[in-house]
């Protein structure tokens, strides 16, 4: 029963991933439509870049909001606020009468997605058991793929309409996932780890019992004790402030690794291909409508790849799939960059080969797409988890913003030579995964301190007796210190 509740909760949270995927994907078809160009007087490359990058700019602002306030608000309230903001931003976009209103709506929609993407994987990870955490945290990417899929095919279907409905209705559809999240978020259990960090121990235990109902009471108690003990051990070292994530070496290492894997997502080249797919295919002489169909087929296949990826992420771990992903991405980009240098538009087999390479690129992106959300959400201690996850997501969106703004001009100037840039980044990513990233599969969130060299107490779920002994010694030491101080005052 508890597993069912946890799975359903994580699946519901992943609606935020659908919102992210749809919001990101719908702009691909929107900016390619003649009706859109006619309404806004054929916007230039710079303006198109601004429309796309406004979303990333808003997402950056949303992650900054989370850095400052998410740990105070809690997981549910942060998602509730993000959902309300999303509804407002989507409404502005659908009703845009000028470019300023559209860009403002995109920024506000991005703000919401920034909040949601830095909260949902973390929230799902905190309510999940270690053996299912990769699957349940990775549902965000699975639903993101569905969001892209719906956006691509809805955009393609509406492209046959010759009126403004062709782009206004798809933009208005963004309201739906936000409404669903608003309606259901308070039916979920609050994260027991966040409640524990706020010293709401009874509520934390009650939440954990609901999420683990069906498990042995002893196992639930051990998990509760492990969460409590690790928080107490961290606090015993001194005051924890917002700057601890940078000043404490082991926490700083976690931050760098989390930021790295999040940055390697957009540095892979995925968003250039997703956002500007029609632009890329126009270089090959493919019409806008045909290119939208190709992008839609690729989106459908992404769901298949992501479903397979979620099924194996808790079996094969995080790092080996990341390394395979980086090599595959680099290879697909290199092949297309080389072919693009000698492009012959009349050569049918070459054009089909280049389209196939984009499909292969999408296949190899799957592990990175899933794990880039899982890994940062699971490596931070609970005291700084919201802040750390928000900073890593901030990194993702900042890199996204840079490439969203400059890619239209880069594609116009360099065409497929632009892919060499992302080939290099994927090679760098492979080397970083190999040398610097520890495997996190199978560890509870509290046991991550083993990997980063800051374990201060035995873990109750690994060695209950040692954990109990350590806590007793700690309590005895505190009592002696208190007695000593009381005697000095007297």
Secondary structure, 3 states (H helix, E strand, C coil): CHHHHHHHHHHHHCHHHHHHHHHHHHHHHHCCCHHHHHHCCCCCHHHHHHHHHHHHHHHHHHHHHHHHHHHHHCHHHHHHHHHHHHHHHHHHHHCCCCHHHHHHHHHHHHHHHHHHHCCHHHHHHHHCCHHHHHHHHCHHHHHHHHHHHHHHHHHHHHCCCCCCHHHHHHHHCCHHHHHHHHHHHHHCCCCHHHHHHCCCHHHHHHHHHHHCCCCCHHHHHHHHHHHHHHHHHHHHCCCCCCCHHHHCHHHHHHHHHHHHHHHHHHHCCHHHHHHCHHHHHHHCCCCHHHHHHHHHHHHHHHHHHHHHHHHHHHHHCCHHHHHHHHHHHHHHHHHHHHHHHCCCCCCHHHHHHHHHHHHHHHHHHHHHHHHHHHHHHHHCCHHHHHHHHHHHHHHHHHHHHHHHHHHHHHHHHHHHHHHHHHHHHHHHHHHHHHHHCCCCCCCCHHHHHHHCCCCCCCCCCCCHHHHHHHHHHHHHHHHHHHHHHHHHHC
